[in-house]
Every structure is written in structure tokens, then in C-alpha cells.
Amino acid sequence: MQFFLINAFDCLAISFFLFLLVKFRDNRRRRGLPYPPGPPSWPIIGNYLDIPIEKPWITYTDMSKKYGDVISLRVFSQVIVVLSSLSTVKDLLEMRGEYYSERPHRPMEEMTELDWPIFMTGRTETWRKGRRILEGSLRPGAMMSLRQGIQDKTYELLVQLRESPNDFRAHVRLLQGKLIMSITFGYDLKKGDDRMVEAPDQIVPLMMPFNVPGTALVNYFPFLRGIPSWVPYFSYKPLARIVRKLSGRMRNEPIDFVKNALHNGTAVRSLAGEYLQELENFVGSERQKQEEAVMASMGSMYQAGLDTTVSSMSSLFLALALFPHVQRRAQAELDVVVGRDRLPTFDDRPRLPYIEALCKELMRWNMVTPTGLPHLSTRDDVYKGFFIPKGSLVIANAWAILHDPETYPDPDEFKPERFLNEDGSVRDDPALSLAFGVGKRICPGRHLVDFTVFIVTCSVLSVFNVTKAKDKNDNEIPVNIGVSEPRRILLVHPDKFECSILPRDKVAEDLILANMLS
């Protein structure tokens, strides 16, 4: 017993000594400068218990009201900095973007071999090449050649909504799947449960939580990778095996489809096909590097594009059901500009300022990625007298910025007129770009999202009325504004809700039918 007490005392003494040593070295490194303010922390674990598991954008916003627009938390030895104002985001992630555009290296991603998507990986050579591919393929000028395909598939959505309106979520998901798979791989997606889209559907809910600070101990203690599979609760190996298999499918199967189509002479035009054909000019290791970049960029578009725009389009139906006056004003504009004898096209866009403002409000109101993916600082920095150490995770709380009541009065209300000038023209708002990330990490697919959301919005409004659903007693079924699966955290969807989607009148129904027969 005495031996045990001596050893316990020795362990406590050693732990206390190591704690003081770490504190001394940390203070020396900071040269006496404080970290950004934040909630009080515990020894060793820091703010591990303060890291929100659900809806972190809300918790971080509440913290910023108490501690300021730059706050910090510490999880073990990791410093997390949260930015909650447009000025701080621009100062650090744009003006000093060279030092804040890295992504954290996570053991969990290494275990699962999911460290290749462009939006998750570090600034490697593959990332640079892949980023150039995506920016070039999805720039506004390049989008012009894709407009007709986006338009035609959106018109198919109208037919599906008429036939089975209660399945609107499945329909918008199929639409986005068709767009991504046809543009990227020339693949004709027929149904939502096609094997080709299984992998990203399954991998997102499995891996998204591991990109959130404080949610996976293995990211702080890499030795946990070695815990055997048979150890319950503490082994990451079973999950890693599942995700590794899905990651391989997601990375290889679509590219293999394109390669086979090119070989057989059955390929249709696609981004992957064009880039693979260009590789004929490369040989050896250089060809392998180029192909890695193509696979990473196309696979990233495939993974990210399938889920994000679907969230925005689901929010469209939610907003129309909750705010009928917005729907009436938008339809009035469409009736004057487009008329009732045809469907809207992209050519109508310059003359539809209220629809344009509606799409902007959609990006602000119910955000798809409220905090985005964390950035990683690559050097020690001092900002506003606060010390931000190299290796800090830096999070831009876009939700707090785009729901600031001083800038956006009644931020929970859906008000497209926020983005209209007094003369009725569309007002630009630089903060809205935060819906797609910031700095060198801004989403390269943002223009595709913009095009898709616009044409879906005006097409649906031109022929449908979206209202709250009613029960068998003709009472309206309440609709709540919330998010489904809040533990997914990084990428959110509106909570499930019911709504009624019916043709506006016989003129609208005839227009849908005419499109179905054409």
C-alpha cells in the first residue's frame, strides 16, 4: 500500500512538473502576449468540454458576444481560434491568407485514405494542380457552355415535382446528381440510388464529424490508431476500413468509367474526359502526377457537389412555404418579365432583380456550411495584440457574420429586399461570399451553385405554388426552421418538413406537360 502511494505521488509530481514546463515554454514562446480571450480552461484538457458537439455556430456566436469577435479555445495542446466578424476574417484569412490557407493534417483522414479531396487536403502539388483544374473548369466563362444542360435537367425536375411532389427532396437530389455526374464524368444518372453515388452519400455522415475540433481523440493522440479492432469504443480501425473502401470507390470508379468509355469510343463530353485525353502528352512520373490531380479534382467535385446544393434547394421550398408574400412578389416579377407561355431561361436573369435577391437571401438565411472547414496557421502571428501560434485551427463563423442583427435586421426572417437598392437594382454584398468559404480556400464550385440555384428558383416559381401542407382536417401542418442531423455539424440540411407543391393553374400545368412531351 505504501509503495502504491509513493508511486501515485511520484506520478502526480511528474505530471505537475511537466505541466509547469509546458506552461513556461508556452509563455516564453508567446513573449508574454495573451491568446485571444475565451472561456476558462482546465489543466491538460483545456476547453475540451466546451467544444460544442451540435450546432457549433450557435455556441461560438454566443461566446463571441461575451469575449469578442476573435476568441480562442484550447483542446489539449491545440489552439482553436474562432473569427466572428467580416473584418477579422478578411484580415487573417484573406490579407494574411498565405499563412492561413493550410488544412490540418488529421490521423483519421490518413487512416481512412480520405486525405485526397481538394477541399480537405493540404497545399501539396496535387492540391495546386487540382485547384487550377477546378477553377478553370468552373469559372463564370466556362459555365456558359453548361447552361443549356443545367436548364434542361431543371425542366425535368418540374415534371417530377408535378408527378410526386411529396418526394421533392429526392427529386432535387437526383437533379444535382445528374448535373454533377454528367458535367464531371459524362455519366447519365437515372436514379438517386445509383451505385455511382452511393459512396459519397455514405461517406459524408461518417467522416464529417471528424473534421470538427474536439470530436475525435485520435486526431490529438495519434497513438490511438494502433488500438486493436476488438477493443470496443476506443478503436478507430473498423470505421477506417469502411471509409477506406468507400474512399477508394469514390476516387476510382467514376474515373474508371470515363477511361473505359474513352477506350470503347462511347464517351460523351465531360470534364474528366477532356483532362484525361490531355494526359496523352505526358509520360512516366509526370503523367502519374497529372492523373492524380485529375482524380483528386474530379472526385472532389463529385463528393462536395452532391450534397451542398441539395441543402440550398431544400431551403428554397422551406422559405416559400414559410413566407408566402415572398413567393407572390417573385411570381409577379416572373409574370411580367417572362410571361406565362414559356419557362424562364438564363437569358432572363438580368431582368429579374427580385429573383436574384431571393437567391442571395437563400445563401444567407439557411447556410449550408455555417462554419466551413477549419484553416491551419503555418506561422506564429500577432493580431490585435493577441498571440496566434503556428498550428492553430482557425474557424470563420460565417453564420454569426451573416446573421448579425446590426447588418441584417431580423436575421431569421427571409427578406430578399435586403439585397435590393432603392431603385430596385441588386445590391452587392461581399460578405455573402462567406457562404462558399474564404481566401485561397473559397469553393471553386461556387459559380455552378449560383447558376443552379437561380434556374431552379425561377423555374419552380414560374409554374408552382409552394405552401404549408394540410392534415386530413384541413389544418396547416406546422413547419419548423431547424437542421437535420445536427451532429454532422459542418454541412447541414433543413430539418424534414412537409409542404404542398401544386401547379399555379391550368396554364402552368399545360406548360409542364408540354415540357414533358418535348
Buried (B, 14 or more C-beta within 10 A) or exposed (E): EEEEEEEEEEEEEEEEEEEEEEEEEBEEEBEEEEBBBBBEBEEEBBBBEBBBEEBBBBBBBEBBEEBBBBBBBBBBEBBBBBBBBBEBBBBBBBEBBEBBBBBBEBBBBBBBBBBBBBBBBBBBEBBEBBBEBBBBBBEEEBBEEBBEBBBEBBBBBBBBBBEEBEBBBBBBBBBBBBBBBBBBBBBEBEEBEBEBBBBBBBBBEBBBBBBBBBBBBBBBEEEBBEBEEEEEEEBBBEBBEBBBBBBEBBBBBBBEBBBEBBEEEEBEEBBBBBBBEEBEEEEEEEEEBBBBBBBBBBBBBBBBBBBBBBBBBBBBBBBBBBBEEBBEBBBEBBEEBBEBEEBBBBEBBEEBBBBBBBBBBBBBBBBBBBBBBBBBBBEBBEBEEBBBBEBBBBBBBBBBBBBBEEBBEEBEEBBBBBBBEEEEEBBEBEBBBBBBBBBBBBBBBBBBBBBBBBBBBBBBBBBBBBBBBEEEEEEEEEBEBBBEBBEBBBBBBBBEBBBBBBBBEEEBBBBBEEBBEE
